């Protein structure tokens, strides 16, 4: 089965819609470690996750991970360009993204913020119109 970018973006978007939340813990930011690198399995192991594989293609590998009662999507990409294209499409659907080199974790803000203390990376937020409780809307 050949997966195209639109199908991958829709898969990612569906995962974001299913997993994204509106909460904010308002806590201060802890020290961020060096950003994790490696395969999906290696990054999942760093996050203490047993990945439930959803997509295993040449360009993207995507799994669902659990952290307590919370779920998040962990995806790895073959290229930096493929990752950025996926992010650009997925962010239209809102959500919170922890971004590393050729990997992304997507879930509720508190979940990906907690993952950052283990995996490093940078936080990105999806589109304001799909993130009603997100920081984009704090101005009014």
N, C-alpha and C positions, 0 to 999 in steps of 0.2 A: 504494500500500500504506500503510495507516494503522498507525503504530506506537503502541502503548499503553504506559503507564508500566511495567506488569509485563513486557512484552516488552523494553523498554529496560533495565530492571533486570536481567533475565536475560542480555541481551547483555553488559552491563557485568560482571555476575558471572562469566560464562563467560570473559571476557577476563581478569579478575582471577585466576581459577583457573589459566588457561593461562600467565599471566605472572608471578604473584607468587612470590617466593622467600623463603628463610629466612635469608639472609646478613645480616651486619652488619659494616660496615667499622670501627666503633668510633672513627673519626677525629673530630677536633674540628670544630665547625661554623664554616664560613667566613662572611664578611660576606654578607648576603643583599641583593640588589639590589631596587629598586622592583619590585613585582609587574607582570608583563606584562599587557597588555590587547589586545583586538582579535579578529579572526576566527581560525578554526582555522588557516588558511594563514599568517597573520601570526605567531601563537604558534609554529607549527611552524618557520617560518623563523628565529625567534629561537633556537630549540633546535637549529637546523641539521638539520632533519628534512624529508624528502620524504614527506608523509603518504600512506598507502595507505588511502583512504576505505572505511569499512565501513558507516556509516549517515549518510545525508544527508537529514534530515527538518526540519520547521519548528521543532521543539522541541529537537532534539539533533543535533549533527554529531560523528561519532566516527571516528577513524582509528588505524591501527597505525603506529608510528614505530620506527625502529631507531637504536640508538646503539652502533656497533661490532657485537658479537655479541648485544647485549641488545635486547629489544623492550619497548615500553610502549604503553599506550593513551592517546591524547590526545582529550579530548572537550570540546566547547563547548556551551553551553546558551543558550536564548533568554531565560530568566528566572532570577533568583536562586533563586526558589522551586523551579523545576524542577531546578536543580542540587542543592539541598539534599535534595529528595525522592529523586533518583537516588543521591546519596551515602549517605543513610540506608539504602536498600535494598541497595546494593552492598557496604557495609561489613560486612554480615552474613556475607559470603563471605571476609573477611580481606583481606590485601593492604596496600599502602602507597600513600598518596594525597598528591599535591602539589596544593593547592587555591588557585586564584586567583579573581578576580571573573569568574564565568560560565564557568570552565574548570577541568578536572581532568586531571592526568596520573597514570596508575596503572601500577605495575610493581614490580620488586624494590626493596627499600629502598635499596640503593646507587645504583640508576639514578635514582630520583626525588630522592634527596639530591643527586646531581650536577646534575640539572636545576634544582634550587632555586638553585644558584649562578648560573644564567643567567636563569631565569624569575621568581625571587622566589617569593612564595606562602608558604603554611603547610603543614606536614606533619601528616597525620592517619593513624592506623593502624586497620585493620579489626578485626573481632571476634576475641577471644582464642581461641575454640574452632576457628577456621579459620586461625589464624596460630601454629602450634606453636612457631616459633622467634622470635616477636615479643616485644617488650618487656613485653607483658601477662603473660607467663609467667615473667619473670625472678625472681619472688618465691619460687619454690619448686621 
